[in-house]
Structure formats: structure tokens, C-alpha cells
Amino acid sequence: MLKTDSHVRREISQMDDDVPFRASANHRHHTWAKTYHSFPELYIQPQSTEEIQKAVRLARRCRRRLVVVGCGHSPSDLTCTSSWMINLDNFKRILKIDFRTNIVVMQSGIRLYDLIAQLRAVQLAMPNIGSIDNQSIAGAFATATHGSSTRHGILSQSVLALKVVLADGNEVSCSASENTDLFRAALVSLGAIGIIIEVTFQAVPGFKVQWSQSLHPLDAILAEWEKDLWTQTEFTRIWWLPYKKKAVKWRADKTDEDVRPAPSNRWSGALGFHAYHILLYISTWVPRILPALESFVLNVQYGFRHDGDCTTAVQEGQTGLLMNCLYSQFVNEWAIPLDKGPEALTRLSAWLHGDDKTAQIPYDLQGHYVHAPIEVRVTDTSTNPGPRPFLDNTVPDGPTLYLNATLYRPYNTDPPCHERYYEAFEWLMKQLGGRPHWAKNFKNVSKDDFRAMYPQMMHWLRVREEVDPDGMFIGDWHRRYILPNDAANVPLLLEESLSKVEPALGGGLNWYGQLPPESLSPQSSEESFDMIHGDEAGKSAMLATGAEVMDEKRP
């Protein structure tokens, strides 16, 4: 028997045994970067739609919040809970591939690396991908994950339809033509709309990329900005080293050439990895070595010594588009209009070099030094004819630039600069019309800021209120940044509030939520779930559990 309170044990015992409830206690959850740790009362790993629905209905009767988590790559406390956590790693089948249209239907728990491998086996691919492939498909687009290309938008742009289990346990279908507002809310759901169980995705024919990366002065990058820096090739990104005033330019196009691996040296493997990690740890105590470490990064990670140095390779498309995140890190990424990029880089560079007159940032550097490189990427969602997510952080009428101020946490140790650096960085980003990436470590953004940044947030809040009025999927993160406070400041019935945060052994923070008191009786098992969309859920077709992978043959 699970070690949980008596009310929960009673409700579990009264449920239909024909549908398994695969739950365990004593699970310790942490983000990939180990920035946060939490201890859910139950850790649930369903394998079917019916099991997911059972978990939702049980949670409702037991007055428990539900949090869906994949790889936990977001370094924020968005996925932290002391309530019930659902992991869909065992809910990961590809259900159907239509080779005439390259449309793929899949269960939502599939990790991107698994999806990519299965698509590659049938000569298909995702159109674009972010820097990593550890996330689940639903977790990736739920936080507006993106790659780096002016010919592609955010990942959800390739999502054609969804099936969602709502807080009443019913399944609802949505798309651009069906339950459109629910679709627009769920495309960037922040885990607060329901449990996405099925994704219909537009794949493309498989491809390889030929990429090159080369070293340039920052001034040369800025001079090329308004020309063809971002449009000459399909994929482009920049890694900026602010103290050396240099940048590595990475470009890639699709190719039919044979695979050719990237060059390597004795420093490019484990030796370089551990040497840099140790040096970053030393910089925690001696920060002034960080400018010199940029030379180490260029020489070891990229193999560059002089401007114009270049390396090239040909790789399978979605292998070539990935990058190694290396170590635990804080990541603070913002989206701004592409044409604001030169000003952003110039002013941030000036601030880091002590030129307050050019920087015009009202924060004293205080002798701090920051890590390199700063990642610069692009997307363009303005040409997408489909409905935009309500919480899409990209520019609606042109290309979007992303600046990612990464700070490593060597051996899970926080760098001393992160508070002041992020204050200054976020102030500049807000002044340039920026919006933070939902899954990252923004610190100085208020509810009023978000209201001003997202004119359509009220539509998202309206849908959320309709489908989950009791707050089954709501936690402290949502209340802190997005949800309005009513006059009485009373949380929703199932909403989880923060109890305390305290330092964790080995680094990071332990997060503890507030569960309902044991004296609060659960709802009866006969409770009626009368909610908006209930009629639509009854009309929607249930997923056939026995569907076979690739049930249509290639023509």
C-alpha cells in the first residue's frame, strides 16, 4: 500500500481495479540543472489514456494538484510539487504515419530523441528543433521551444491538432478548426490547461545539413546584421564571447552530401569537458579569470585561434542542429525584435566593459564577471498562416531574436554574478520590447509586466478558467507570474501554494508545497464533473488503444 494519507488510500482502494494506477511514493524530482528539488506525494507513470483519466479523477476526489513532467529541463520551479506528479515516459507510441502528407500522430510522452530516431527510420524528420532533444514533444512546445532559423517559427507551429484530458477527466480534441481557443491556449499551455495526450504533427522528408562555424570580430557580425547574416542559410546562430568582443557564427543548409563528422582534438572530449568544468568552479571564487577563460573556450571547444578560422561537417539533420549544454546552468533567454539586436549587443557589451555612458543600464556592474558564450538565435512566426498560441513570445509582425544569458553552475554551485547580471540583462530586454522564454530563469518580471507584454493573455486566462476552474493544474509559479489575485487572495480549491524553499544538500533549492489538510474530506466517488467542454468531450472520438504504428504503407 502506498504511504500517503488515509483519505487518499481510501479513494484509491475504491477505484475500479480494471484500470491500473501505476504510482509510487518517495520519488525525488529535480530539474535537469538541479536548481530545484521537490518531493511529490505520488509519482504516477500511466501507460494508457484510461490510466491518465483515472489519475485525474482520483486527484480531483483527493483534492490534489497534478503536475506533468518530462525531463525537467526547465531550470525554474515550474514543475515542482509536493502533490501528485505525472510522468508520461511510458506513454510514447507513434500511433499513425500518413506517408502521403507526412503527418504523424503520436502519444504526448515521446521524447524528442526517440521521435527523431523513429522518423529517421522511415526517412522523415522534424522541420526544426531546439538545442537539445531530451524533452517530451508536449513539454517542448508547451513552453514555446524554438530552434534558430528565419524560415521556421517555434516548435508548436508544426502541431496540427491535440487531444487533451481536462480537469474533469474528459478527453477533448482541438485544432485550428475545432475548439480553436483551447488549441491556442494548449499550444503554449505552461502545464496549466490539462494533460496533452496526443499530438498530430507535420513532419518533413528526412535531411542532412552541411554546417560551418567560424570566428569573427563582433563588429563584423554587427556590420553583416542588416545584410544577409540571418537569411543566407536556412539555419543560423551566433555564440558571442563578450570580453574578447568575438563571435562564432554557425550556419547550416540542407545537403545531399555524404556524412562527414566534425573535426576533433584531444581537448574536445572528456579532457576538455572536465578541465573547463574545474576552471569554471575556480572562477566562482576568483571571478576575474573569466575573461581569460574565453580564450580557453575558443581554443578547446571550437579549435579557433584567429579570426576567420573555420570548421565544417555534414551530419544527419537533427543531429547537426543540436548542441551540448555541458553543465548545470541558469538560463535567462528573451525574445526581442530582430532589428533591436545590434543595440542590445552593443549596450550589453558596453555594460560588461564598464562603459556606462554607452550602456545606459541603471545597474552598477559591481566588479562582477559573467560566463561565455551568450547564445543568439532567431525565428520568424509572422508568416505562419495558422492560429498563434495566446502565449507565443515571438514578434507577431517580423523576425524574432533570442538572447540567452547562460550562467554555468559548476558542480551545482551558483555563480556570484547571477543576481546583478540578470537584473541588468532583464532591464535592458524589457526596455527593448522583450519577452522572457517561459521555461527559463527570469527573475524580475511582475504580473503587470506580463499583462503589458501579452495583450492576449486574458484569452488564455479565460480558457484556463473554463477548463480548470478549481486549479487542478495550478501551482505557485502560475500564481506568482500569471494568475490574477482576487480581493480575498484566496487560492483555488486544488491550487498548490508554496510552503517553503530551503537550500538543498549538494546545491540548488528544496521546494515544498502546501497540501490540503488531512481533515479536509475528499470529494465522493460519485461526484459529477459538470464543466464547460463536457459536452464537446462526450462528442469527441476516443483514441483507439490498439492502433498500430505506421498503419499506412508508403506509396
NUKOLTOR-271097 format. One record per residue (C-alpha): residue in one letter; x, y, z. Coordinates in steps of 0.05 Angstrom, whole numbers, padded with zeros to 5 digits, always signed. Example, Ala and Ser with C-alpha at 12.3 -4.5 7.8 and 13.67 -1.06 7.14 Angstrom:
<atoms>
a+00246-00090+00156;s+00273-00021+00143;
</atoms>
This chain:
<atoms>
m+00000+00000+00000;l+00025+00070-00017;k+00049+00110+00042;t+00002+00170+00037;d-00054+00198+00079;s-00115+00156+00096;h-00164+00195+00052;v-00121+00183-00009;r-00112+00109+00007;r-00187+00101+00015;e-00202+00134-00052;i-00150+00092-00088;s-00179+00029-00058;q-00249+00047-00082;m-00228+00057-00155;d-00241+00006-00210;d-00184-00044-00209;d-00192-00058-00283;v-00152+00006-00298;p-00083+00005-00265;f-00059+00063-00222;r+00017+00060-00230;a+00040+00104-00174;s+00098+00104-00126;a+00117+00145-00065;n+00185+00172-00042;h+00204+00199-00111;r+00253+00257-00111;h+00244+00303-00170;h+00296+00353-00193;t+00306+00397-00253;w+00358+00376-00303;a+00405+00430-00276;k+00389+00411-00203;t+00368+00482-00190;y+00305+00457-00154;h+00286+00393-00119;s+00216+00372-00097;f+00184+00312-00066;p+00116+00293-00096;e+00068+00254-00052;l+00056+00207-00111;y+00096+00196-00176;i+00049+00167-00229;q+00071+00135-00294;p+00009+00117-00335;q+00012+00075-00398;s-00056+00090-00428;t-00108+00145-00437;e-00153+00109-00388;e-00098+00109-00335;i-00087+00183-00345;q-00162+00196-00338;k-00163+00154-00275;a-00106+00194-00245;v-00142+00259-00260;r-00208+00235-00228;l-00172+00208-00168;a-00134+00274-00159;r-00199+00312-00161;r-00231+00268-00108;c-00169+00272-00064;r-00162+00347-00072;r-00094+00342-00104;r-00058+00384-00156;l-00028+00348-00216;v+00038+00366-00248;v+00061+00334-00313;v+00136+00329-00321;g+00183+00301-00374;c+00258+00311-00369;g+00252+00372-00324;h+00298+00413-00369;s+00268+00479-00347;p+00313+00504-00291;s+00255+00542-00257;d+00207+00515-00205;l+00151+00509-00256;t+00148+00433-00247;c+00159+00430-00172;t+00105+00399-00128;s+00092+00364-00063;s+00026+00338-00092;w+00019+00288-00149;m+00068+00286-00207;i+00052+00250-00273;n+00108+00227-00319;l+00089+00203-00389;d+00154+00168-00408;n+00114+00103-00415;f+00062+00137-00459;k+00104+00146-00521;r+00079+00107-00581;i+00075+00133-00652;l+00003+00117-00670;k+00000+00133-00743;i+00041+00160-00801;d+00009+00183-00865;f+00064+00179-00918;r+00023+00219-00968;t+00022+00281-00924;n+00079+00265-00875;i+00031+00277-00818;v+00049+00238-00755;v+00003+00223-00696;m+00037+00205-00630;q+00026+00198-00556;s+00049+00260-00520;g+00102+00229-00474;i+00150+00211-00530;r+00218+00243-00521;l+00245+00282-00580;y+00306+00237-00588;d+00260+00177-00594;l+00214+00212-00642;i+00273+00235-00685;a+00301+00164-00687;q+00234+00133-00707;l+00222+00186-00760;r+00293+00176-00788;a+00278+00102-00796;v+00223+00119-00846;q+00261+00177-00879;l+00223+00232-00843;a+00245+00288-00796;m+00221+00345-00753;p+00225+00411-00792;n+00267+00443-00738;i+00289+00431-00666;g+00318+00469-00607;s+00387+00459-00578;i+00370+00393-00542;d+00327+00332-00555;n+00314+00307-00484;q+00245+00338-00476;s+00179+00304-00489;i+00143+00330-00551;a+00087+00361-00508;g+00135+00391-00458;a+00176+00423-00513;f+00120+00461-00547;a+00083+00476-00481;t+00137+00527-00464;a+00148+00556-00535;t+00212+00518-00551;h+00246+00542-00614;g+00306+00530-00659;s+00346+00582-00698;s+00322+00599-00768;t+00284+00656-00800;r+00250+00603-00843;h+00218+00569-00783;g+00177+00590-00723;i+00170+00560-00654;l+00161+00484-00648;s+00085+00488-00639;q+00080+00516-00710;s+00084+00444-00735;v+00029+00419-00688;l-00036+00409-00726;a-00082+00380-00672;l-00083+00358-00600;k-00122+00314-00553;v-00125+00338-00481;v-00151+00307-00417;l-00182+00364-00378;a-00191+00371-00303;d-00258+00335-00305;g-00224+00273-00334;n-00256+00280-00402;e-00217+00279-00467;v-00225+00337-00516;s-00198+00346-00586;c-00175+00414-00611;s-00143+00443-00673;a-00145+00505-00717;s-00216+00486-00737;e-00242+00452-00674;n-00243+00484-00605;t-00196+00536-00632;d-00188+00576-00568;l-00170+00513-00529;f-00119+00496-00583;r-00087+00565-00579;a-00084+00560-00503;a-00056+00489-00503;l-00001+00503-00555;v+00035+00542-00501;s+00000+00514-00440;l+00053+00521-00386;g+00023+00457-00358;a-00039+00494-00335;i-00093+00475-00386;g-00097+00399-00378;i-00056+00337-00396;i-00040+00335-00470;i-00044+00262-00490;e-00040+00262-00566;v-00003+00305-00616;t-00015+00309-00691;f+00049+00336-00722;q+00072+00358-00791;a+00137+00323-00807;v+00181+00334-00868;p+00225+00289-00911;g+00289+00270-00876;f+00350+00313-00890;k+00423+00324-00875;v+00456+00390-00860;q+00524+00417-00881;w+00546+00466-00828;s+00604+00512-00817;q+00625+00553-00758;s+00676+00609-00760;l+00707+00662-00714;h+00694+00736-00726;p+00701+00803-00691;l+00635+00826-00661;d+00639+00889-00704;a+00639+00845-00766;i+00577+00808-00743;l+00541+00874-00729;a+00561+00901-00797;e+00531+00839-00830;w+00467+00842-00788;e+00424+00883-00836;k+00451+00846-00898;d+00444+00771-00901;l+00471+00747-00833;w+00405+00713-00816;t+00379+00695-00885;q+00438+00669-00926;t+00427+00598-00900;e+00367+00562-00871;f+00396+00555-00801;t+00439+00607-00766;r+00461+00620-00695;i+00515+00661-00661;w+00556+00649-00598;w+00581+00715-00571;l+00643+00720-00526;p+00634+00789-00496;y+00703+00801-00464;k+00742+00784-00527;k+00690+00820-00569;k+00687+00760-00615;a+00632+00715-00641;v+00627+00646-00670;k+00580+00645-00730;w+00546+00578-00743;r+00509+00567-00808;a+00476+00506-00840;d+00438+00487-00902;k+00407+00421-00924;t+00451+00378-00969;d+00455+00312-01005;e+00529+00303-00990;d+00555+00244-00951;v+00560+00249-00876;r+00627+00280-00854;p+00640+00284-00779;a+00662+00347-00744;p+00737+00353-00731;s+00760+00336-00661;n+00823+00340-00619;r+00847+00313-00552;w+00813+00371-00516;s+00745+00363-00549;g+00726+00302-00508;a+00726+00285-00434;l+00792+00321-00420;g+00767+00388-00445;f+00699+00378-00412;h+00728+00366-00343;a+00784+00418-00349;y+00734+00473-00366;h+00687+00450-00310;i+00743+00456-00259;l+00763+00525-00285;l+00691+00549-00281;y+00688+00524-00209;i+00752+00562-00193;s+00721+00624-00224;t+00666+00621-00172;w+00719+00641-00121;v+00764+00680-00169;p+00716+00712-00219;r+00769+00756-00252;i+00795+00695-00291;l+00731+00692-00332;p+00754+00739-00388;a+00816+00696-00398;l+00772+00633-00399;e+00742+00657-00465;s+00808+00641-00499;f+00803+00571-00469;v+00732+00564-00497;l+00754+00585-00566;n+00816+00542-00568;v+00786+00480-00535;q+00712+00479-00552;y+00717+00508-00622;g+00791+00498-00641;f+00798+00572-00661;r+00857+00618-00651;h+00849+00671-00705;d+00793+00709-00739;g+00769+00671-00799;d+00785+00602-00770;c+00731+00554-00793;t+00707+00482-00784;t+00655+00445-00825;a+00617+00380-00823;v+00558+00343-00854;q+00510+00309-00805;e+00441+00280-00801;g+00396+00340-00797;q+00373+00337-00726;t+00440+00313-00700;g+00473+00373-00732;l+00423+00422-00703;l+00435+00401-00631;m+00486+00429-00583;n+00517+00404-00518;c+00492+00442-00456;l+00554+00418-00418;y+00539+00432-00345;s+00484+00452-00297;q+00465+00524-00313;f+00419+00583-00303;v+00389+00604-00370;n+00355+00671-00380;e+00331+00679-00452;w+00290+00735-00480;a+00256+00747-00547;i+00263+00817-00578;p+00251+00844-00648;l+00309+00823-00693;d+00324+00895-00712;k+00338+00911-00639;g+00395+00861-00638;p+00453+00908-00653;e+00431+00956-00599;a+00422+00900-00549;l+00491+00871-00562;t+00525+00939-00563;r+00494+00963-00498;l+00504+00897-00461;s+00576+00894-00485;a+00588+00965-00461;w+00558+00949-00392;l+00604+00888-00385;h+00664+00931-00403;g+00645+00987-00354;d+00623+01037-00407;d+00561+01064-00371;k+00551+01122-00419;t+00540+01075-00479;a+00504+01021-00439;q+00452+01066-00407;i+00434+01009-00359;p+00419+01035-00288;y+00456+00979-00251;d+00527+00981-00225;l+00568+00922-00250;q+00598+00917-00180;g+00661+00882-00205;h+00623+00820-00229;y+00644+00778-00288;v+00598+00733-00330;h+00604+00668-00368;a+00610+00657-00442;p+00585+00646-00493;i+00520+00685-00498;e+00475+00649-00547;v+00440+00688-00603;r+00385+00655-00644;v+00326+00673-00689;t+00257+00651-00711;d+00201+00680-00753;t+00129+00663-00737;s+00100+00722-00774;t+00089+00683-00839;n+00053+00625-00805;p-00019+00623-00831;g-00043+00581-00772;p-00070+00607-00706;r-00018+00635-00659;p-00014+00610-00587;f-00042+00661-00539;l+00025+00660-00501;d+00071+00659-00561;n+00130+00703-00541;t+00154+00717-00612;v+00145+00782-00650;p+00079+00778-00689;d+00099+00820-00748;g+00171+00802-00764;p+00231+00760-00744;t+00248+00749-00671;l+00317+00750-00639;y+00332+00709-00577;l+00388+00728-00529;n+00406+00674-00478;a+00448+00696-00419;t+00473+00629-00395;l+00509+00622-00329;y+00540+00555-00312;r+00533+00525-00243;p+00598+00485-00238;y+00588+00426-00191;n+00519+00455-00175;t+00550+00519-00147;d+00515+00585-00163;p+00560+00638-00195;p+00565+00702-00154;c+00545+00747-00212;h+00476+00718-00227;e+00432+00765-00187;r+00463+00831-00211;y+00475+00805-00283;y+00403+00783-00291;e+00377+00848-00262;a+00415+00888-00314;f+00401+00839-00371;e+00326+00836-00358;w+00321+00912-00350;l+00353+00920-00419;m+00309+00866-00451;k+00246+00898-00424;q+00267+00967-00450;l+00276+00936-00519;g+00207+00906-00520;g+00228+00836-00499;r+00191+00777-00471;p+00224+00722-00429;h+00225+00649-00450;w+00173+00615-00407;a+00217+00558-00385;k+00278+00598-00364;n+00305+00634-00302;f+00275+00703-00308;k+00274+00737-00240;n+00250+00809-00246;v+00184+00804-00284;s+00119+00822-00250;k+00047+00804-00266;d+00037+00875-00292;d+00097+00866-00338;f+00067+00802-00366;r+00000+00836-00377;a+00034+00890-00418;m+00076+00840-00456;y+00018+00795-00475;p-00045+00831-00498;q-00078+00763-00510;m-00063+00735-00441;m-00134+00749-00419;h-00158+00700-00472;w-00111+00647-00444;l-00135+00661-00373;r-00207+00656-00396;v-00196+00587-00428;r-00157+00563-00367;e-00214+00585-00321;e-00265+00549-00365;v-00229+00482-00368;d-00199+00481-00297;p-00238+00528-00251;d-00213+00492-00188;g-00139+00498-00207;m-00120+00425-00211;f-00060+00443-00255;i-00042+00508-00219;g+00018+00519-00174;d+00057+00575-00142;w+00095+00591-00206;h+00029+00605-00244;r+00002+00647-00186;r+00067+00686-00179;y+00072+00707-00252;i+00006+00699-00288;l-00058+00687-00249;p-00093+00748-00220;n-00104+00754-00145;d-00176+00763-00124;a-00196+00812-00070;a-00191+00759-00016;n-00127+00730-00044;v-00155+00660-00035;p-00123+00604-00076;l-00166+00559-00120;l-00193+00496-00089;l-00139+00449-00117;e-00085+00501-00127;e-00018+00485-00093;s+00014+00542-00055;l+00087+00547-00036;s+00102+00528+00036;k+00177+00540+00038;v+00241+00537-00001;e+00307+00519+00032;p+00378+00503+00010;a+00388+00432-00015;l+00446+00388+00004;g+00494+00390-00054;g+00466+00454-00084;g+00401+00482-00110;l+00337+00491-00071;n+00287+00443-00039;w+00216+00464-00056;y+00157+00446-00011;g+00085+00458-00028;q+00024+00463+00016;l-00023+00404+00011;p-00096+00407+00036;p-00101+00388+00109;e-00117+00315+00124;s-00181+00337+00158;l-00208+00361+00091;s-00252+00305+00065;p-00243+00285-00008;q-00300+00292-00056;s-00343+00230-00060;s-00330+00179-00114;e-00399+00195-00142;e-00381+00268-00156;s-00408+00297-00221;f-00359+00333-00266;d-00402+00388-00296;m-00354+00434-00333;i-00351+00473-00397;h-00328+00430-00455;g-00360+00369-00422;d-00410+00362-00479;e-00354+00370-00530;a-00313+00318-00494;g-00371+00269-00498;k-00376+00281-00573;s-00301+00273-00586;a-00277+00206-00612;m-00235+00167-00562;l-00167+00143-00583;a-00166+00071-00606;t-00118+00038-00558;g-00098-00016-00606;a-00075+00029-00664;e-00013+00004-00698;v+00048+00045-00714;m+00053+00063-00788;d-00013+00033-00808;e-00009+00065-00877;k+00042+00039-00926;r+00089+00084-00964;p+00062+00094-01035;
</atoms>
